Amino acid sequence: MPHGQDVEDDTADHSSKYECLECGAIVESETHPGECPECGGDFQNRAKSLE
Ligand SMILES: [Zn+2]
């Protein structure tokens, strides 16, 4: 029963982008990066993964 399962495009990207509210640095991370390494500002989840 080979069903040609070549649909391996399951790019369930768990990471989302966070943008520093202070300097605008973009960080891609699975979890909240905490504070910006550049300026110590707060990160804001930029692109919420489509659910
Ligand atoms: Zn920053």
mmCIF file of the protein (N, C-alpha, C, O) and its ligand, coordinates in Angstrom:
data_MODEL
# 
_entry.id   MODEL 
# 
loop_
_entity.id 
_entity.type 
_entity.pdbx_number_of_molecules 
1 polymer     1 
2 non-polymer 1 
# 
_entity_poly.entity_id                      1 
_entity_poly.type                           'polypeptide(L)' 
_entity_poly.nstd_linkage                   no 
_entity_poly.nstd_monomer                   no 
_entity_poly.pdbx_seq_one_letter_code       MPHGQDVEDDTADHSSKYECLECGAIVESETHPGECPECGGDFQNRAKSLE 
_entity_poly.pdbx_seq_one_letter_code_can   MPHGQDVEDDTADHSSKYECLECGAIVESETHPGECPECGGDFQNRAKSLE 
_entity_poly.pdbx_strand_id                 A 
# 
loop_
_entity_poly_seq.entity_id 
_entity_poly_seq.num 
_entity_poly_seq.mon_id 
_entity_poly_seq.hetero 
1 1  MET n 
1 2  PRO n 
1 3  HIS n 
1 4  GLY n 
1 5  GLN n 
1 6  ASP n 
1 7  VAL n 
1 8  GLU n 
1 9  ASP n 
1 10 ASP n 
1 11 THR n 
1 12 ALA n 
1 13 ASP n 
1 14 HIS n 
1 15 SER n 
1 16 SER n 
1 17 LYS n 
1 18 TYR n 
1 19 GLU n 
1 20 CYS n 
1 21 LEU n 
1 22 GLU n 
1 23 CYS n 
1 24 GLY n 
1 25 ALA n 
1 26 ILE n 
1 27 VAL n 
1 28 GLU n 
1 29 SER n 
1 30 GLU n 
1 31 THR n 
1 32 HIS n 
1 33 PRO n 
1 34 GLY n 
1 35 GLU n 
1 36 CYS n 
1 37 PRO n 
1 38 GLU n 
1 39 CYS n 
1 40 GLY n 
1 41 GLY n 
1 42 ASP n 
1 43 PHE n 
1 44 GLN n 
1 45 ASN n 
1 46 ARG n 
1 47 ALA n 
1 48 LYS n 
1 49 SER n 
1 50 LEU n 
1 51 GLU n 
# 
loop_
_struct_asym.id 
_struct_asym.entity_id 
A 1 
B 2 
# 
loop_
_chem_comp.id 
_chem_comp.type 
_chem_comp.mon_nstd_flag 
ALA 'L-peptide linking' y 
ARG 'L-peptide linking' y 
ASN 'L-peptide linking' y 
ASP 'L-peptide linking' y 
CYS 'L-peptide linking' y 
GLN 'L-peptide linking' y 
GLU 'L-peptide linking' y 
GLY 'peptide linking'   y 
HIS 'L-peptide linking' y 
ILE 'L-peptide linking' y 
LEU 'L-peptide linking' y 
LYS 'L-peptide linking' y 
MET 'L-peptide linking' y 
PHE 'L-peptide linking' y 
PRO 'L-peptide linking' y 
SER 'L-peptide linking' y 
THR 'L-peptide linking' y 
TYR 'L-peptide linking' y 
VAL 'L-peptide linking' y 
ZN  non-polymer         . 
# 
_pdbx_entity_nonpoly.entity_id   2 
_pdbx_entity_nonpoly.name        ? 
_pdbx_entity_nonpoly.comp_id     ZN 
# 
_pdbx_nonpoly_scheme.asym_id         B 
_pdbx_nonpoly_scheme.entity_id       2 
_pdbx_nonpoly_scheme.mon_id          ZN 
_pdbx_nonpoly_scheme.ndb_seq_num     1 
_pdbx_nonpoly_scheme.pdb_seq_num     101 
_pdbx_nonpoly_scheme.auth_seq_num    101 
_pdbx_nonpoly_scheme.pdb_mon_id      ZN 
_pdbx_nonpoly_scheme.auth_mon_id     ZN 
_pdbx_nonpoly_scheme.pdb_strand_id   A 
_pdbx_nonpoly_scheme.pdb_ins_code    . 
# 
loop_
_atom_site.group_PDB 
_atom_site.id 
_atom_site.type_symbol 
_atom_site.label_atom_id 
_atom_site.label_alt_id 
_atom_site.label_comp_id 
_atom_site.label_asym_id 
_atom_site.label_entity_id 
_atom_site.label_seq_id 
_atom_site.pdbx_PDB_ins_code 
_atom_site.Cartn_x 
_atom_site.Cartn_y 
_atom_site.Cartn_z 
_atom_site.occupancy 
_atom_site.B_iso_or_equiv 
_atom_site.pdbx_formal_charge 
_atom_site.auth_seq_id 
_atom_site.auth_comp_id 
_atom_site.auth_asym_id 
_atom_site.auth_atom_id 
_atom_site.pdbx_PDB_model_num 
ATOM   1   N  N  . MET A 1 1  ? 0.812  -1.222 0.000  1.00 0.00 ? 1   MET A N  1 
ATOM   2   C  CA . MET A 1 1  ? 0.000  0.000  0.000  1.00 0.00 ? 1   MET A CA 1 
ATOM   3   C  C  . MET A 1 1  ? 0.840  1.265  0.000  1.00 0.00 ? 1   MET A C  1 
ATOM   4   O  O  . MET A 1 1  ? 0.647  2.161  0.822  1.00 0.00 ? 1   MET A O  1 
ATOM   5   N  N  . PRO A 1 2  ? 1.763  1.318  -0.926 1.00 0.00 ? 2   PRO A N  1 
ATOM   6   C  CA . PRO A 1 2  ? 2.569  2.550  -1.039 1.00 0.00 ? 2   PRO A CA 1 
ATOM   7   C  C  . PRO A 1 2  ? 1.718  3.699  -1.565 1.00 0.00 ? 2   PRO A C  1 
ATOM   8   O  O  . PRO A 1 2  ? 1.182  3.653  -2.673 1.00 0.00 ? 2   PRO A O  1 
ATOM   9   N  N  . HIS A 1 3  ? 1.619  4.687  -0.767 1.00 0.00 ? 3   HIS A N  1 
ATOM   10  C  CA . HIS A 1 3  ? 0.704  5.771  -1.146 1.00 0.00 ? 3   HIS A CA 1 
ATOM   11  C  C  . HIS A 1 3  ? 1.459  7.052  -1.484 1.00 0.00 ? 3   HIS A C  1 
ATOM   12  O  O  . HIS A 1 3  ? 0.928  8.155  -1.355 1.00 0.00 ? 3   HIS A O  1 
ATOM   13  N  N  . GLY A 1 4  ? 2.684  6.889  -1.910 1.00 0.00 ? 4   GLY A N  1 
ATOM   14  C  CA . GLY A 1 4  ? 3.469  8.062  -2.329 1.00 0.00 ? 4   GLY A CA 1 
ATOM   15  C  C  . GLY A 1 4  ? 3.329  9.238  -1.363 1.00 0.00 ? 4   GLY A C  1 
ATOM   16  O  O  . GLY A 1 4  ? 2.692  10.249 -1.658 1.00 0.00 ? 4   GLY A O  1 
ATOM   17  N  N  . GLN A 1 5  ? 3.936  9.064  -0.231 1.00 0.00 ? 5   GLN A N  1 
ATOM   18  C  CA . GLN A 1 5  ? 3.793  10.133 0.761  1.00 0.00 ? 5   GLN A CA 1 
ATOM   19  C  C  . GLN A 1 5  ? 4.927  11.136 0.622  1.00 0.00 ? 5   GLN A C  1 
ATOM   20  O  O  . GLN A 1 5  ? 5.765  11.282 1.512  1.00 0.00 ? 5   GLN A O  1 
ATOM   21  N  N  . ASP A 1 6  ? 4.934  11.814 -0.500 1.00 0.00 ? 6   ASP A N  1 
ATOM   22  C  CA . ASP A 1 6  ? 6.015  12.775 -0.719 1.00 0.00 ? 6   ASP A CA 1 
ATOM   23  C  C  . ASP A 1 6  ? 5.616  14.190 -0.313 1.00 0.00 ? 6   ASP A C  1 
ATOM   24  O  O  . ASP A 1 6  ? 6.217  15.181 -0.727 1.00 0.00 ? 6   ASP A O  1 
ATOM   25  N  N  . VAL A 1 7  ? 4.623  14.236 0.478  1.00 0.00 ? 7   VAL A N  1 
ATOM   26  C  CA . VAL A 1 7  ? 4.187  15.559 0.954  1.00 0.00 ? 7   VAL A CA 1 
ATOM   27  C  C  . VAL A 1 7  ? 4.850  15.825 2.304  1.00 0.00 ? 7   VAL A C  1 
ATOM   28  O  O  . VAL A 1 7  ? 4.248  15.730 3.374  1.00 0.00 ? 7   VAL A O  1 
ATOM   29  N  N  . GLU A 1 8  ? 6.124  16.163 2.178  1.00 0.00 ? 8   GLU A N  1 
ATOM   30  C  CA . GLU A 1 8  ? 6.865  16.381 3.418  1.00 0.00 ? 8   GLU A CA 1 
ATOM   31  C  C  . GLU A 1 8  ? 7.095  17.869 3.644  1.00 0.00 ? 8   GLU A C  1 
ATOM   32  O  O  . GLU A 1 8  ? 8.123  18.302 4.165  1.00 0.00 ? 8   GLU A O  1 
ATOM   33  N  N  . ASP A 1 9  ? 6.129  18.596 3.246  1.00 0.00 ? 9   ASP A N  1 
ATOM   34  C  CA . ASP A 1 9  ? 6.268  20.044 3.365  1.00 0.00 ? 9   ASP A CA 1 
ATOM   35  C  C  . ASP A 1 9  ? 5.621  20.546 4.659  1.00 0.00 ? 9   ASP A C  1 
ATOM   36  O  O  . ASP A 1 9  ? 4.961  21.584 4.710  1.00 0.00 ? 9   ASP A O  1 
ATOM   37  N  N  . ASP A 1 10 ? 5.844  19.770 5.659  1.00 0.00 ? 10  ASP A N  1 
ATOM   38  C  CA . ASP A 1 10 ? 5.228  20.133 6.935  1.00 0.00 ? 10  ASP A CA 1 
ATOM   39  C  C  . ASP A 1 10 ? 6.103  21.133 7.683  1.00 0.00 ? 10  ASP A C  1 
ATOM   40  O  O  . ASP A 1 10 ? 6.635  20.863 8.760  1.00 0.00 ? 10  ASP A O  1 
ATOM   41  N  N  . THR A 1 11 ? 6.218  22.258 7.078  1.00 0.00 ? 11  THR A N  1 
ATOM   42  C  CA . THR A 1 11 ? 7.074  23.269 7.694  1.00 0.00 ? 11  THR A CA 1 
ATOM   43  C  C  . THR A 1 11 ? 6.341  23.986 8.820  1.00 0.00 ? 11  THR A C  1 
ATOM   44  O  O  . THR A 1 11 ? 6.060  25.183 8.762  1.00 0.00 ? 11  THR A O  1 
ATOM   45  N  N  . ALA A 1 12 ? 6.058  23.225 9.807  1.00 0.00 ? 12  ALA A N  1 
ATOM   46  C  CA . ALA A 1 12 ? 5.394  23.820 10.968 1.00 0.00 ? 12  ALA A CA 1 
ATOM   47  C  C  . ALA A 1 12 ? 6.419  24.623 11.759 1.00 0.00 ? 12  ALA A C  1 
ATOM   48  O  O  . ALA A 1 12 ? 6.995  24.158 12.743 1.00 0.00 ? 12  ALA A O  1 
ATOM   49  N  N  . ASP A 1 13 ? 6.609  25.788 11.309 1.00 0.00 ? 13  ASP A N  1 
ATOM   50  C  CA . ASP A 1 13 ? 7.608  26.627 11.952 1.00 0.00 ? 13  ASP A CA 1 
ATOM   51  C  C  . ASP A 1 13 ? 7.141  27.053 13.337 1.00 0.00 ? 13  ASP A C  1 
ATOM   52  O  O  . ASP A 1 13 ? 6.134  27.742 13.503 1.00 0.00 ? 13  ASP A O  1 
ATOM   53  N  N  . HIS A 1 14 ? 7.896  26.625 14.298 1.00 0.00 ? 14  HIS A N  1 
ATOM   54  C  CA . HIS A 1 14 ? 7.482  26.951 15.667 1.00 0.00 ? 14  HIS A CA 1 
ATOM   55  C  C  . HIS A 1 14 ? 8.008  28.312 16.092 1.00 0.00 ? 14  HIS A C  1 
ATOM   56  O  O  . HIS A 1 14 ? 7.549  28.902 17.070 1.00 0.00 ? 14  HIS A O  1 
ATOM   57  N  N  . SER A 1 15 ? 8.968  28.785 15.345 1.00 0.00 ? 15  SER A N  1 
ATOM   58  C  CA . SER A 1 15 ? 9.566  30.049 15.752 1.00 0.00 ? 15  SER A CA 1 
ATOM   59  C  C  . SER A 1 15 ? 8.755  31.219 15.223 1.00 0.00 ? 15  SER A C  1 
ATOM   60  O  O  . SER A 1 15 ? 8.166  31.163 14.144 1.00 0.00 ? 15  SER A O  1 
ATOM   61  N  N  . SER A 1 16 ? 8.746  32.228 15.982 1.00 0.00 ? 16  SER A N  1 
ATOM   62  C  CA . SER A 1 16 ? 8.080  33.444 15.537 1.00 0.00 ? 16  SER A CA 1 
ATOM   63  C  C  . SER A 1 16 ? 9.047  34.604 15.682 1.00 0.00 ? 16  SER A C  1 
ATOM   64  O  O  . SER A 1 16 ? 10.091 34.502 16.328 1.00 0.00 ? 16  SER A O  1 
ATOM   65  N  N  . LYS A 1 17 ? 8.672  35.688 15.071 1.00 0.00 ? 17  LYS A N  1 
ATOM   66  C  CA . LYS A 1 17 ? 9.583  36.821 15.079 1.00 0.00 ? 17  LYS A CA 1 
ATOM   67  C  C  . LYS A 1 17 ? 9.216  37.805 16.183 1.00 0.00 ? 17  LYS A C  1 
ATOM   68  O  O  . LYS A 1 17 ? 8.052  38.098 16.454 1.00 0.00 ? 17  LYS A O  1 
ATOM   69  N  N  . TYR A 1 18 ? 10.251 38.277 16.778 1.00 0.00 ? 18  TYR A N  1 
ATOM   70  C  CA . TYR A 1 18 ? 10.063 39.271 17.825 1.00 0.00 ? 18  TYR A CA 1 
ATOM   71  C  C  . TYR A 1 18 ? 10.798 40.528 17.423 1.00 0.00 ? 18  TYR A C  1 
ATOM   72  O  O  . TYR A 1 18 ? 11.914 40.492 16.906 1.00 0.00 ? 18  TYR A O  1 
ATOM   73  N  N  . GLU A 1 19 ? 10.153 41.609 17.670 1.00 0.00 ? 19  GLU A N  1 
ATOM   74  C  CA . GLU A 1 19 ? 10.778 42.885 17.310 1.00 0.00 ? 19  GLU A CA 1 
ATOM   75  C  C  . GLU A 1 19 ? 11.006 43.718 18.568 1.00 0.00 ? 19  GLU A C  1 
ATOM   76  O  O  . GLU A 1 19 ? 10.132 43.878 19.419 1.00 0.00 ? 19  GLU A O  1 
ATOM   77  N  N  . CYS A 1 20 ? 12.201 44.227 18.633 1.00 0.00 ? 20  CYS A N  1 
ATOM   78  C  CA . CYS A 1 20 ? 12.531 45.076 19.766 1.00 0.00 ? 20  CYS A CA 1 
ATOM   79  C  C  . CYS A 1 20 ? 11.771 46.395 19.635 1.00 0.00 ? 20  CYS A C  1 
ATOM   80  O  O  . CYS A 1 20 ? 11.785 47.050 18.592 1.00 0.00 ? 20  CYS A O  1 
ATOM   81  N  N  . LEU A 1 21 ? 11.125 46.749 20.708 1.00 0.00 ? 21  LEU A N  1 
ATOM   82  C  CA . LEU A 1 21 ? 10.340 47.982 20.675 1.00 0.00 ? 21  LEU A CA 1 
ATOM   83  C  C  . LEU A 1 21 ? 11.233 49.215 20.735 1.00 0.00 ? 21  LEU A C  1 
ATOM   84  O  O  . LEU A 1 21 ? 10.806 50.326 20.421 1.00 0.00 ? 21  LEU A O  1 
ATOM   85  N  N  . GLU A 1 22 ? 12.452 49.003 21.136 1.00 0.00 ? 22  GLU A N  1 
ATOM   86  C  CA . GLU A 1 22 ? 13.357 50.141 21.301 1.00 0.00 ? 22  GLU A CA 1 
ATOM   87  C  C  . GLU A 1 22 ? 14.167 50.427 20.041 1.00 0.00 ? 22  GLU A C  1 
ATOM   88  O  O  . GLU A 1 22 ? 14.168 51.541 19.519 1.00 0.00 ? 22  GLU A O  1 
ATOM   89  N  N  . CYS A 1 23 ? 14.856 49.389 19.567 1.00 0.00 ? 23  CYS A N  1 
ATOM   90  C  CA . CYS A 1 23 ? 15.761 49.635 18.437 1.00 0.00 ? 23  CYS A CA 1 
ATOM   91  C  C  . CYS A 1 23 ? 15.293 48.948 17.160 1.00 0.00 ? 23  CYS A C  1 
ATOM   92  O  O  . CYS A 1 23 ? 15.873 49.139 16.091 1.00 0.00 ? 23  CYS A O  1 
ATOM   93  N  N  . GLY A 1 24 ? 14.232 48.144 17.283 1.00 0.00 ? 24  GLY A N  1 
ATOM   94  C  CA . GLY A 1 24 ? 13.676 47.540 16.078 1.00 0.00 ? 24  GLY A CA 1 
ATOM   95  C  C  . GLY A 1 24 ? 14.403 46.289 15.625 1.00 0.00 ? 24  GLY A C  1 
ATOM   96  O  O  . GLY A 1 24 ? 14.190 45.811 14.511 1.00 0.00 ? 24  GLY A O  1 
ATOM   97  N  N  . ALA A 1 25 ? 15.249 45.763 16.472 1.00 0.00 ? 25  ALA A N  1 
ATOM   98  C  CA . ALA A 1 25 ? 15.958 44.533 16.112 1.00 0.00 ? 25  ALA A CA 1 
ATOM   99  C  C  . ALA A 1 25 ? 14.967 43.383 15.993 1.00 0.00 ? 25  ALA A C  1 
ATOM   100 O  O  . ALA A 1 25 ? 14.037 43.255 16.788 1.00 0.00 ? 25  ALA A O  1 
ATOM   101 N  N  . ILE A 1 26 ? 15.189 42.558 14.988 1.00 0.00 ? 26  ILE A N  1 
ATOM   102 C  CA . ILE A 1 26 ? 14.306 41.417 14.776 1.00 0.00 ? 26  ILE A CA 1 
ATOM   103 C  C  . ILE A 1 26 ? 15.013 40.141 15.216 1.00 0.00 ? 26  ILE A C  1 
ATOM   104 O  O  . ILE A 1 26 ? 16.149 39.865 14.833 1.00 0.00 ? 26  ILE A O  1 
ATOM   105 N  N  . VAL A 1 27 ? 14.318 39.398 16.010 1.00 0.00 ? 27  VAL A N  1 
ATOM   106 C  CA . VAL A 1 27 ? 14.873 38.132 16.486 1.00 0.00 ? 27  VAL A CA 1 
ATOM   107 C  C  . VAL A 1 27 ? 13.861 37.028 16.241 1.00 0.00 ? 27  VAL A C  1 
ATOM   108 O  O  . VAL A 1 27 ? 12.672 37.158 16.533 1.00 0.00 ? 27  VAL A O  1 
ATOM   109 N  N  . GLU A 1 28 ? 14.374 35.942 15.695 1.00 0.00 ? 28  GLU A N  1 
ATOM   110 C  CA . GLU A 1 28 ? 13.494 34.818 15.463 1.00 0.00 ? 28  GLU A CA 1 
ATOM   111 C  C  . GLU A 1 28 ? 13.747 33.777 16.537 1.00 0.00 ? 28  GLU A C  1 
ATOM   112 O  O  . GLU A 1 28 ? 14.859 33.270 16.686 1.00 0.00 ? 28  GLU A O  1 
ATOM   113 N  N  . SER A 1 29 ? 12.727 33.477 17.261 1.00 0.00 ? 29  SER A N  1 
ATOM   114 C  CA . SER A 1 29 ? 12.918 32.559 18.371 1.00 0.00 ? 29  SER A CA 1 
ATOM   115 C  C  . SER A 1 29 ? 11.644 31.771 18.645 1.00 0.00 ? 29  SER A C  1 
ATOM   116 O  O  . SER A 1 29 ? 10.536 32.214 18.341 1.00 0.00 ? 29  SER A O  1 
ATOM   117 N  N  . GLU A 1 30 ? 11.830 30.606 19.220 1.00 0.00 ? 30  GLU A N  1 
ATOM   118 C  CA . GLU A 1 30 ? 10.658 29.794 19.553 1.00 0.00 ? 30  GLU A CA 1 
ATOM   119 C  C  . GLU A 1 30 ? 9.976  30.327 20.796 1.00 0.00 ? 30  GLU A C  1 
ATOM   120 O  O  . GLU A 1 30 ? 8.760  30.241 20.968 1.00 0.00 ? 30  GLU A O  1 
ATOM   121 N  N  . THR A 1 31 ? 10.802 30.872 21.636 1.00 0.00 ? 31  THR A N  1 
ATOM   122 C  CA . THR A 1 31 ? 10.260 31.422 22.872 1.00 0.00 ? 31  THR A CA 1 
ATOM   123 C  C  . THR A 1 31 ? 10.580 32.907 22.950 1.00 0.00 ? 31  THR A C  1 
ATOM   124 O  O  . THR A 1 31 ? 11.397 33.426 22.189 1.00 0.00 ? 31  THR A O  1 
ATOM   125 N  N  . HIS A 1 32 ? 9.948  33.548 23.846 1.00 0.00 ? 32  HIS A N  1 
ATOM   126 C  CA . HIS A 1 32 ? 10.199 34.982 23.985 1.00 0.00 ? 32  HIS A CA 1 
ATOM   127 C  C  . HIS A 1 32 ? 11.662 35.216 24.342 1.00 0.00 ? 32  HIS A C  1 
ATOM   128 O  O  . HIS A 1 32 ? 12.165 34.663 25.320 1.00 0.00 ? 32  HIS A O  1 
ATOM   129 N  N  . PRO A 1 33 ? 12.340 36.033 23.550 1.00 0.00 ? 33  PRO A N  1 
ATOM   130 C  CA . PRO A 1 33 ? 13.768 36.259 23.744 1.00 0.00 ? 33  PRO A CA 1 
ATOM   131 C  C  . PRO A 1 33 ? 14.087 37.060 24.994 1.00 0.00 ? 33  PRO A C  1 
ATOM   132 O  O  . PRO A 1 33 ? 15.254 37.232 25.345 1.00 0.00 ? 33  PRO A O  1 
ATOM   133 N  N  . GLY A 1 34 ? 13.076 37.538 25.652 1.00 0.00 ? 34  GLY A N  1 
ATOM   134 C  CA . GLY A 1 34 ? 13.348 38.299 26.864 1.00 0.00 ? 34  GLY A CA 1 
ATOM   135 C  C  . GLY A 1 34 ? 13.618 39.750 26.532 1.00 0.00 ? 34  GLY A C  1 
ATOM   136 O  O  . GLY A 1 34 ? 12.724 40.470 26.088 1.00 0.00 ? 34  GLY A O  1 
ATOM   137 N  N  . GLU A 1 35 ? 14.844 40.177 26.744 1.00 0.00 ? 35  GLU A N  1 
ATOM   138 C  CA . GLU A 1 35 ? 15.139 41.553 26.395 1.00 0.00 ? 35  GLU A CA 1 
ATOM   139 C  C  . GLU A 1 35 ? 16.204 41.626 25.319 1.00 0.00 ? 35  GLU A C  1 
ATOM   140 O  O  . GLU A 1 35 ? 17.018 40.717 25.152 1.00 0.00 ? 35  GLU A O  1 
ATOM   141 N  N  . CYS A 1 36 ? 16.176 42.705 24.612 1.00 0.00 ? 36  CYS A N  1 
ATOM   142 C  CA . CYS A 1 36 ? 17.086 42.897 23.497 1.00 0.00 ? 36  CYS A CA 1 
ATOM   143 C  C  . CYS A 1 36 ? 18.545 42.922 23.955 1.00 0.00 ? 36  CYS A C  1 
ATOM   144 O  O  . CYS A 1 36 ? 18.900 43.644 24.887 1.00 0.00 ? 36  CYS A O  1 
ATOM   145 N  N  . PRO A 1 37 ? 19.383 42.131 23.292 1.00 0.00 ? 37  PRO A N  1 
ATOM   146 C  CA . PRO A 1 37 ? 20.808 42.114 23.634 1.00 0.00 ? 37  PRO A CA 1 
ATOM   147 C  C  . PRO A 1 37 ? 21.501 43.405 23.236 1.00 0.00 ? 37  PRO A C  1 
ATOM   148 O  O  . PRO A 1 37 ? 22.594 43.715 23.710 1.00 0.00 ? 37  PRO A O  1 
ATOM   149 N  N  . GLU A 1 38 ? 20.850 44.144 22.363 1.00 0.00 ? 38  GLU A N  1 
ATOM   150 C  CA . GLU A 1 38 ? 21.459 45.378 21.870 1.00 0.00 ? 38  GLU A CA 1 
ATOM   151 C  C  . GLU A 1 38 ? 21.208 46.547 22.811 1.00 0.00 ? 38  GLU A C  1 
ATOM   152 O  O  . GLU A 1 38 ? 22.118 47.293 23.172 1.00 0.00 ? 38  GLU A O  1 
ATOM   153 N  N  . CYS A 1 39 ? 19.963 46.681 23.190 1.00 0.00 ? 39  CYS A N  1 
ATOM   154 C  CA . CYS A 1 39 ? 19.615 47.859 23.971 1.00 0.00 ? 39  CYS A CA 1 
ATOM   155 C  C  . CYS A 1 39 ? 18.868 47.523 25.251 1.00 0.00 ? 39  CYS A C  1 
ATOM   156 O  O  . CYS A 1 39 ? 18.580 48.401 26.065 1.00 0.00 ? 39  CYS A O  1 
ATOM   157 N  N  . GLY A 1 40 ? 18.558 46.245 25.420 1.00 0.00 ? 40  GLY A N  1 
ATOM   158 C  CA . GLY A 1 40 ? 17.874 45.856 26.646 1.00 0.00 ? 40  GLY A CA 1 
ATOM   159 C  C  . GLY A 1 40 ? 16.390 46.179 26.622 1.00 0.00 ? 40  GLY A C  1 
ATOM   160 O  O  . GLY A 1 40 ? 15.714 46.148 27.650 1.00 0.00 ? 40  GLY A O  1 
ATOM   161 N  N  . GLY A 1 41 ? 15.890 46.493 25.417 1.00 0.00 ? 41  GLY A N  1 
ATOM   162 C  CA . GLY A 1 41 ? 14.479 46.828 25.286 1.00 0.00 ? 41  GLY A CA 1 
ATOM   163 C  C  . GLY A 1 41 ? 13.607 45.591 25.297 1.00 0.00 ? 41  GLY A C  1 
ATOM   164 O  O  . GLY A 1 41 ? 14.092 44.460 25.309 1.00 0.00 ? 41  GLY A O  1 
ATOM   165 N  N  . ASP A 1 42 ? 12.336 45.831 25.294 1.00 0.00 ? 42  ASP A N  1 
ATOM   166 C  CA . ASP A 1 42 ? 11.394 44.719 25.308 1.00 0.00 ? 42  ASP A CA 1 
ATOM   167 C  C  . ASP A 1 42 ? 11.100 44.238 23.886 1.00 0.00 ? 42  ASP A C  1 
ATOM   168 O  O  . ASP A 1 42 ? 11.042 45.021 22.938 1.00 0.00 ? 42  ASP A O  1 
ATOM   169 N  N  . PHE A 1 43 ? 10.922 42.951 23.778 1.00 0.00 ? 43  PHE A N  1 
ATOM   170 C  CA . PHE A 1 43 ? 10.548 42.388 22.491 1.00 0.00 ? 43  PHE A CA 1 
ATOM   171 C  C  . PHE A 1 43 ? 9.047  42.210 22.412 1.00 0.00 ? 43  PHE A C  1 
ATOM   172 O  O  . PHE A 1 43 ? 8.373  41.918 23.400 1.00 0.00 ? 43  PHE A O  1 
ATOM   173 N  N  . GLN A 1 44 ? 8.560  42.391 21.229 1.00 0.00 ? 44  GLN A N  1 
ATOM   174 C  CA . GLN A 1 44 ? 7.146  42.189 21.000 1.00 0.00 ? 44  GLN A CA 1 
ATOM   175 C  C  . GLN A 1 44 ? 6.969  41.154 19.903 1.00 0.00 ? 44  GLN A C  1 
ATOM   176 O  O  . GLN A 1 44 ? 7.605  41.230 18.852 1.00 0.00 ? 44  GLN A O  1 
ATOM   177 N  N  . ASN A 1 45 ? 6.113  40.205 20.153 1.00 0.00 ? 45  ASN A N  1 
ATOM   178 C  CA . ASN A 1 45 ? 5.853  39.183 19.147 1.00 0.00 ? 45  ASN A CA 1 
ATOM   179 C  C  . ASN A 1 45 ? 5.312  39.865 17.898 1.00 0.00 ? 45  ASN A C  1 
ATOM   180 O  O  . ASN A 1 45 ? 4.243  40.477 17.905 1.00 0.00 ? 45  ASN A O  1 
ATOM   181 N  N  . ARG A 1 46 ? 6.078  39.738 16.842 1.00 0.00 ? 46  ARG A N  1 
ATOM   182 C  CA . ARG A 1 46 ? 5.766  40.496 15.634 1.00 0.00 ? 46  ARG A CA 1 
ATOM   183 C  C  . ARG A 1 46 ? 4.760  39.757 14.755 1.00 0.00 ? 46  ARG A C  1 
ATOM   184 O  O  . ARG A 1 46 ? 3.703  40.285 14.411 1.00 0.00 ? 46  ARG A O  1 
ATOM   185 N  N  . ALA A 1 47 ? 5.108  38.550 14.409 1.00 0.00 ? 47  ALA A N  1 
ATOM   186 C  CA . ALA A 1 47 ? 4.240  37.801 13.514 1.00 0.00 ? 47  ALA A CA 1 
ATOM   187 C  C  . ALA A 1 47 ? 3.705  36.562 14.220 1.00 0.00 ? 47  ALA A C  1 
ATOM   188 O  O  . ALA A 1 47 ? 4.395  35.556 14.381 1.00 0.00 ? 47  ALA A O  1 
ATOM   189 N  N  . LYS A 1 48 ? 2.521  36.671 14.608 1.00 0.00 ? 48  LYS A N  1 
ATOM   190 C  CA . LYS A 1 48 ? 1.919  35.507 15.264 1.00 0.00 ? 48  LYS A CA 1 
ATOM   191 C  C  . LYS A 1 48 ? 1.675  34.426 14.228 1.00 0.00 ? 48  LYS A C  1 
ATOM   192 O  O  . LYS A 1 48 ? 1.135  34.684 13.153 1.00 0.00 ? 48  LYS A O  1 
ATOM   193 N  N  . SER A 1 49 ? 2.073  33.239 14.562 1.00 0.00 ? 49  SER A N  1 
ATOM   194 C  CA . SER A 1 49 ? 1.882  32.140 13.626 1.00 0.00 ? 49  SER A CA 1 
ATOM   195 C  C  . SER A 1 49 ? 0.401  31.907 13.379 1.00 0.00 ? 49  SER A C  1 
ATOM   196 O  O  . SER A 1 49 ? -0.425 31.962 14.290 1.00 0.00 ? 49  SER A O  1 
ATOM   197 N  N  . LEU A 1 50 ? 0.106  31.654 12.158 1.00 0.00 ? 50  LEU A N  1 
ATOM   198 C  CA . LEU A 1 50 ? -1.289 31.458 11.784 1.00 0.00 ? 50  LEU A CA 1 
ATOM   199 C  C  . LEU A 1 50 ? -1.827 30.178 12.420 1.00 0.00 ? 50  LEU A C  1 
ATOM   200 O  O  . LEU A 1 50 ? -1.242 29.101 12.307 1.00 0.00 ? 50  LEU A O  1 
ATOM   201 N  N  . GLU A 1 51 ? -2.919 30.338 13.064 1.00 0.00 ? 51  GLU A N  1 
ATOM   202 C  CA . GLU A 1 51 ? -3.487 29.150 13.698 1.00 0.00 ? 51  GLU A CA 1 
ATOM   203 C  C  . GLU A 1 51 ? -4.880 28.918 13.209 1.00 0.00 ? 51  GLU A C  1 
ATOM   204 O  O  . GLU A 1 51 ? -5.530 27.961 13.627 1.00 0.00 ? 51  GLU A O  1 
HETATM 205 ZN ZN . ZN  B 2 .  ? 16.749 46.670 21.030 1.00 0.00 2 101 ZN  A ZN 1 
# 
